[in-house]
Amino acid sequence: YCFMTEKVETTSFHVLSSGVRISMPVSDRFLSHSQRGLRAGYAYVNIPWVNDKQWHPYSLFEDPSDPRIQQMFLMKVGDWTGDVHKALTRDTKRPCWIKGPFPSPYSHAGK
């Protein structure tokens, strides 16, 4: 999976009362997986300024106004997501790492 890992320097973190919305511009490689029929179901995210050893999977959502922007929503329900929320006192842009995209195991349900 190393070849599917990339650093996103301009990741936007939007603080919500219930968690954090992450928006990131994706690379051509990332986008090409979606265009080849591998719908971007989820990706792993590593936020090194919270914990540089932990990777967590989250569903991906395409920005309706720009398909090159992928979003994740981190609900504040556990230790790690709570730490992310605490580390962000306001909306900001910071780097993070992503690994993926991976198709959802449910992407072919009903076919």
C-alpha positions, -999 to 999 in steps of 0.1 A, spaced: 0 0 0 30 23 1 25 33 -36 -10 45 -26 2 68 2 6 105 -4 10 136 16 -16 164 12 -1 197 22 -32 218 19 -58 198 38 -86 220 52 -99 212 86 -134 226 94 -143 224 131 -179 214 139 -195 209 173 -198 171 166 -164 166 149 -143 177 120 -148 179 83 -116 173 63 -114 186 27 -84 178 5 -74 183 -31 -65 148 -44 -38 139 -69 -42 128 -104 -33 93 -93 -60 93 -67 -86 107 -91 -76 82 -118 -86 53 -95 -121 68 -92 -123 73 -130 -114 37 -137 -145 26 -119 -129 21 -85 -153 45 -69 -134 61 -40 -153 45 -11 -128 51 17 -93 60 25 -70 59 55 -59 91 71 -29 99 92 -28 132 110 9 134 122 4 164 145 -21 143 165 -4 109 163 21 100 135 17 63 140 -21 59 137 -40 55 105 -78 55 105 -103 46 77 -130 70 67 -156 72 40 -148 96 12 -173 121 -2 -168 140 -34 -172 178 -32 -203 185 -54 -188 216 -68 -153 201 -75 -146 164 -80 -109 170 -73 -118 177 -37 -125 147 -14 -140 151 20 -141 130 52 -162 136 83 -147 126 116 -173 123 143 -160 131 178 -167 97 194 -134 82 205 -100 90 219 -83 97 186 -111 117 171 -115 136 204 -78 144 202 -82 157 166 -111 179 177 -91 192 208 -61 200 186 -82 223 164 -95 254 180 -105 270 146 -107 261 110 -72 257 95 -51 241 68 -25 216 78 -8 186 62 -20 150 65 -13 117 49 -38 96 29 -37 60 18 -61 49 -9 -87 52 -24 -102 18 -18 -136 7 -32 -163 2 -6 -172 -35 0 -208 -24 -6 -202 -6 -39 -215 -35 -59 -244 -44 -36 -276 -51 -55 -259 -57 -88 
